[in-house]
Amino acid sequence: MEKVNCDGNIICYVEQGQGEPIVLLHGYCGSSEYWEKVAPILSAKYRCIMPDLRGHGRSDAPMGAYTIEQMADDLLNLLDELNIPKVTLLGHSLGGYITLSFAQRYASRLDGFSLIHSTTYPDSDEGKEKRMNAVSTIQNEGITAFVDSLVPNLFAPDHVLSSPELVERVKEIGYKTPPQGASGVAMAMRERPDRRDVLSATVLPVLLVAGEQDGVITPDKIFTVDHPNVTQVTIAGAGHMSMLETPEELADIIMSYLEKVKS
């Protein structure tokens, strides 16, 4: 794993493959390891860069609340350190929120972007309350208890029963999240703005991916625009974790999209 200093914070990342650069951003309480089944497929043709986001994995986890904008700026600093002028950015869940912030402010650095099980909507009042409950659980019961309660809901019900090893794998990844990082990022997600206008205004090629059985972010919260530059795909049988539940199908969808972007 490589690391760079991004404005005083160490951001660690994994890199695989050669070719046109793409960046894969993981979801909440995840890490670059979320892409362990998809990256080997994509890296056959593309240079895949997979950071551990601020507060996650082996990257620094400063104390206090973060913002989505800070996390997008971490990515900008990473690209500058790697001397990469433009990328295609693919964000899963939390990674999608960061992708939208990046696209809003640094569109000139993008060839295109994708939201994978993510949404342009802000948290509802109920969602904001859940973020506060998450912080309380993390602080009072610890990261292990929080991850144990979080992870099963990320999978399609059928996969919880048929693929318990995947559930355990995601828990193992989640346990490595520094508690202060999980709390800081929960506050960042709670305060993120409505970014539907970013998606409706962009002229960049966009890929939106939904899981048919995603109970965290349902397809109607993902497919908010219908423009010629926006590709919408629903993966049958997948929950919120298609990169592990249906990795070959997700990789095929991404490859098809990238061929259009990079052509």
C-alpha positions in Angstrom: 0.0 0.0 0.0 1.3 3.5 -1.0 0.7 6.7 0.9 0.8 10.4 0.2 0.6 13.5 2.4 -2.6 15.4 1.5 -2.5 18.8 3.1 -1.2 17.3 6.4 -3.2 14.1 6.4 -1.8 10.8 5.2 -4.0 9.1 2.6 -3.1 5.5 1.8 -4.0 3.9 -1.5 -3.6 0.8 -3.6 -2.8 0.9 -7.3 -3.3 -1.9 -9.8 -2.9 -2.1 -13.6 -1.8 0.3 -16.3 -3.5 2.4 -18.8 -6.1 5.3 -18.4 -6.5 6.1 -14.7 -9.7 5.4 -12.8 -10.3 6.0 -9.1 -12.6 3.8 -7.1 -14.0 5.2 -3.8 -15.4 2.9 -1.2 -18.3 3.3 1.1 -18.7 4.0 4.8 -16.7 1.8 7.2 -15.1 0.2 4.2 -11.7 0.6 2.6 -9.8 -0.1 -0.6 -10.4 -3.8 0.1 -14.0 -3.4 -0.9 -12.8 -3.5 -4.5 -10.8 -6.7 -4.1 -13.0 -8.7 -6.5 -13.6 -6.0 -9.1 -10.1 -4.4 -9.4 -8.4 -7.5 -10.8 -10.9 -7.4 -13.7 -10.7 -3.6 -14.3 -6.9 -3.5 -13.9 -6.5 -5.7 -17.0 -7.2 -2.6 -19.0 -7.1 0.4 -16.7 -4.9 1.9 -14.0 -7.0 1.5 -10.9 -6.3 3.8 -7.9 -8.2 2.8 -4.7 -7.7 5.1 -1.7 -8.6 4.5 1.9 -10.7 7.5 2.5 -10.0 9.9 5.4 -11.0 8.2 8.6 -10.9 4.7 7.1 -8.5 1.8 6.7 -4.9 2.9 7.0 -5.4 6.5 6.2 -5.3 9.2 8.9 -8.4 9.7 11.1 -8.3 13.2 12.6 -10.5 13.9 15.6 -13.7 15.9 15.1 -16.4 16.1 12.4 -15.3 16.0 8.8 -17.0 17.4 5.7 -17.6 15.7 2.3 -15.7 18.7 0.8 -12.6 17.9 2.8 -12.7 14.3 1.7 -13.1 15.4 -2.0 -10.1 17.8 -1.5 -8.1 14.8 -0.2 -8.7 13.2 -3.5 -7.7 16.3 -5.4 -4.4 16.4 -3.4 -3.9 12.7 -4.1 -4.3 13.2 -7.9 -1.9 16.2 -7.8 0.7 14.2 -5.9 0.4 11.4 -8.5 0.6 14.0 -11.4 -2.7 12.8 -12.8 -4.6 15.6 -14.7 -7.8 13.8 -15.4 -9.6 10.6 -14.2 -12.9 8.8 -14.3 -14.2 8.7 -10.7 -16.4 5.9 -9.4 -17.9 6.2 -6.0 -19.7 3.6 -3.9 -22.2 5.0 -1.4 -20.2 7.5 0.7 -17.7 7.5 -2.2 -20.5 8.7 -4.4 -21.1 11.7 -2.1 -17.5 12.6 -2.4 -17.7 12.1 -6.2 -20.5 14.6 -6.5 -18.6 17.2 -4.4 -15.6 16.6 -6.7 -17.7 16.9 -9.8 -19.3 20.1 -8.6 -16.0 21.8 -7.9 -13.4 20.1 -10.0 -15.2 19.0 -13.2 -12.2 19.9 -15.3 -10.3 17.0 -13.7 -12.9 14.4 -14.7 -13.5 12.4 -17.9 -16.7 11.1 -16.3 -18.1 9.8 -13.0 -20.2 7.1 -11.6 -22.5 6.7 -8.5 -22.6 3.1 -7.4 -25.4 2.5 -4.8 -25.3 6.2 -4.0 -27.6 9.2 -4.2 -27.7 12.9 -4.9 -30.3 13.5 -2.2 -29.2 14.8 1.3 -30.1 13.0 4.5 -33.7 13.2 5.5 -34.5 14.2 9.1 -34.8 10.6 9.9 -31.5 9.9 8.2 -29.8 12.7 10.2 -31.1 11.2 13.4 -29.7 7.8 12.4 -26.3 9.5 11.9 -26.4 10.8 15.5 -27.4 7.4 16.8 -24.5 5.9 14.9 -22.1 8.3 16.6 -23.6 7.4 19.9 -23.2 3.7 19.3 -19.6 4.0 18.2 -18.7 6.1 21.2 -20.6 4.1 23.8 -20.4 0.5 22.5 -17.4 0.6 20.1 -16.7 0.1 16.4 -17.2 -3.7 16.5 -20.7 -3.5 17.9 -21.6 -0.8 15.3 -20.2 -2.7 12.4 -22.0 -5.9 13.5 -25.3 -4.0 13.4 -24.5 -2.2 10.1 -23.2 -4.8 7.7 -25.9 -7.4 7.4 -28.3 -4.6 6.1 -25.9 -3.8 3.3 -26.5 -7.1 1.6 -29.5 -8.5 -0.3 -31.5 -10.8 2.1 -30.7 -13.8 0.0 -27.0 -13.1 0.1 -27.0 -12.8 3.9 -28.2 -16.4 4.0 -26.3 -17.8 1.0 -23.0 -16.0 1.4 -22.2 -15.5 5.1 -18.5 -15.4 4.2 -19.1 -12.1 2.3 -20.9 -10.6 5.3 -18.0 -11.7 7.6 -15.5 -10.2 5.1 -17.2 -6.8 5.1 -17.3 -6.9 8.9 -13.6 -7.7 9.1 -12.9 -4.6 6.9 -15.2 -2.5 9.0 -13.6 -3.4 12.3 -10.4 -1.7 11.0 -12.2 1.7 10.8 -10.8 4.0 13.5 -13.8 4.9 15.8 -13.1 8.7 15.5 -13.0 8.3 11.7 -16.4 6.5 11.7 -17.8 9.3 13.9 -16.2 12.1 11.8 -17.5 10.7 8.5 -21.0 10.1 9.9 -21.2 13.8 10.6 -19.9 14.6 7.1 -22.7 12.5 5.6 -25.3 14.1 7.9 -24.4 17.6 6.8 -24.0 17.0 3.0 -26.1 19.2 0.8 -28.7 18.3 -1.9 -26.6 17.7 -5.1 -29.3 16.8 -7.6 -28.4 19.9 -9.5 -24.9 18.5 -10.1 -26.3 15.5 -11.8 -28.8 17.4 -13.8 -26.3 20.0 -15.0 -23.3 17.9 -15.9 -22.3 17.3 -19.5 -19.9 14.5 -18.5 -20.7 10.9 -19.1 -22.3 9.5 -16.0 -23.0 5.9 -14.8 -25.6 5.3 -12.2 -25.7 1.8 -10.7 -28.5 0.5 -8.4 -29.1 -2.8 -6.6 -32.5 -4.3 -7.1 -32.6 -5.3 -3.5 -30.7 -2.4 -2.0 -32.4 -1.5 1.3 -30.0 1.3 2.1 -30.3 3.4 -1.1 -33.2 2.3 -3.2 -33.2 2.7 -7.1 -35.6 5.6 -7.0 -33.1 7.6 -4.9 -30.4 6.9 -7.5 -32.1 7.4 -10.8 -33.0 11.1 -10.4 -32.3 12.3 -14.0 -32.9 10.9 -17.4 -30.4 12.6 -19.8 -28.6 11.2 -22.9 -25.2 11.4 -21.1 -26.5 9.4 -18.1 -26.5 5.5 -18.2 -28.7 3.8 -15.6 -28.3 0.2 -14.7 -30.0 -2.0 -12.1 -28.3 -5.2 -11.0 -30.8 -8.0 -10.4 -30.5 -9.6 -7.0 -27.9 -7.2 -5.6 -28.1 -5.2 -2.4 -25.9 -2.3 -1.5 -22.6 -4.3 -2.1 -22.6 -5.4 -5.7 -18.8 -5.1 -5.8 -18.8 -8.2 -3.6 -22.2 -9.7 -4.2 -22.1 -9.6 -8.0 -18.5 -8.5 -8.8 -18.3 -9.8 -12.4 -21.6 -8.2 -13.4 -20.6 -4.8 -11.8 -17.1 -5.0 -13.5 -18.8 -5.7 -16.9 -21.1 -2.7 -16.4 -18.1 -0.5 -15.5 -16.0 -1.7 -18.4 -18.8 -1.0 -20.9 -19.2 2.5 -19.5 -15.4 3.1 -19.5 -15.1 2.1 -23.1 -17.5 4.9 -24.0 -15.8 7.4 -21.8 -12.2 6.6 -22.9 -13.0 6.1 -26.6 
